Amino acid sequence: MPKLLERLDAAEKRLAALTKGATTNRPDPRTPKPSDVFGAPHARKGEDPMTSRGFQYMRVVKAMQSNPLVDKSAWENAKVERSVLEQLREPFGGGVGAASFEKSSVLAPFGVDLFPEQMGADTQFGQRIKSLVMLGTENADPEEMSWIARKAYNGINKDMSWLNQNAGGALVGPPQMGELIDLFRNEDALTRAGATVIPMPPSGRIQFPRQTTPTTGYWVGENRSTTASEVGTGMLTLSAKKAGVIITMPNELIRFAGPAAEMLFRADMTKTLALTVDLAALEGAGGDLKPTGIINTPGIGVVAPTTAATGNTGALLAEGDVYKWPMKAAQANARFEGFLMSPSMYYALLQRRTGGSASGDGVFAFAPFRQLGDKVDQLNINGHRVTISNQVGLNRVQGSTSNLTYILGGMFSDVMLAMFGAIEFAVATQGDTIFPADQTSIRAFLICDSGVRHPGALAWCDKLQQA
């Protein structure tokens, strides 16, 4: 009997426990939990961090529009971009002109080849950044880009622009898309002529030692002392200077940006910066704000034309004058690599004829073996390579004549262009004109400088007539 009572008592306790469980809706322990089926519950914001899309500068601009960059919520749909920008802060963050999230400006990649060595194009990081930047314009439609340019920029950019066919755009070829620095190399004058592009260190200063004078040799007799001589040395110092551009665009272009809009933005920004830096490297007055251009570099060779400029008339090259440039390079122990001139100057020279009995008769003076119907595919003068560019000014002055030009020639690989591998962005949405028009202004800075290692390796002839 006692054992029976014990079993009844135990059964009552189990029943009470089951009843209590039913009233509290305790789930059957055999029923799987929702987290076992669907995973741990969480709230996903923005895009998938594992997305395979490329880096887009337009997404950077969009993220910078509304909130300070310290507010990460503004970057929820630009996680690829934020990851790249944060990785650039360490190598470039302490340098001259460096931006920071706290200053509401960012450093975005400009050219992997210009990154510091530890993160350059040959490293895994550099290769990844390059692929991400190029992926950002994948499948972009050039026709859509043209349509966006006409629609979005109409009435905004009134200044000289490669987008405006009536304000210089007809002189610029279609962009070749890739990394931004690829556009710089393909479109400007000096790099196409052979100038050397190097990274600007984060410190914003780079020096090149150079020998200015040689030692002197002597004939020495027996038991006579040798006369001592010293090597003359100098230094080419390139220091950080800022080339800037402000691009104003409608916010619709930013809100609904696709690969075509991204491609348009890159091409516009890069073209402007490229031409700004290129022109200063050619003709800059020098100083703390602007590079010293080649034509203003002390020690550059000067070619004297047969017919010098006088009064209100410009100089005129004779047939043999084109050999004075290679001669100048040889006298400086340099290698002659070609000419740089304006298109109008080049084609005026090609039309020059000599040795005939009447005007317009005779052989072509600067290409004697070329026939009248021959194509001029490889630009050259008497076998020497020619680079033509509208960057070469047509505004040289002699008296009252102000449409003269110049020709550069020599060892262009001795020209050094130092640039940051990152570009600084800042965004403004407030202003008397841009706020009512629902536009955004984007300011971009490129840190750069230029100089010539051996000025005597280059020579120029100024104030030339184009005919």
Buried (B, 14 or more C-beta within 10 A) or exposed (E): EEEEEEEEEEEEEEEEEEEEEEEEEEEEEEEEEEEEEEEEEEEEEBBEEEEEBBBBBBBBBBBBBEEEBEEBEBBEBBBBBBEBBEBBBEBBBEBBBBBBBEEBBBBBBBBBBBBBEEBBBEBEBBEBBBBBBBBBBEEBEEEBBBEBBEEBBEEBBEEEBBBBEEBBBEEBEEBEBBBBBBBBBBBBBBBBBBBBBBBBBBEBBBEBEEEEEEEEEEEEEEEEEEEEEEEEEEEBEBBBBBBEBEBBBBBBBBEEBBBBBBBBBBBBBBBBBBBBBBBBBBBBEBEEEBBBBBBEBEEBBEBEBEBEBEEEBBBBBEBEBBBBBBEBBEEBEBBBBBBBBBBBBBBBBBEBBEEEEEEEEBBBBBBEEBEEEEEEEEBBBBEBBBBBBBBBBBEBEBEEBEBBBBBBBBBBBBBBBBBBBBBBBBBBBEEEEBEEBEBBBBBBBBBBBBBBBBBBBBBBBBBBBBE
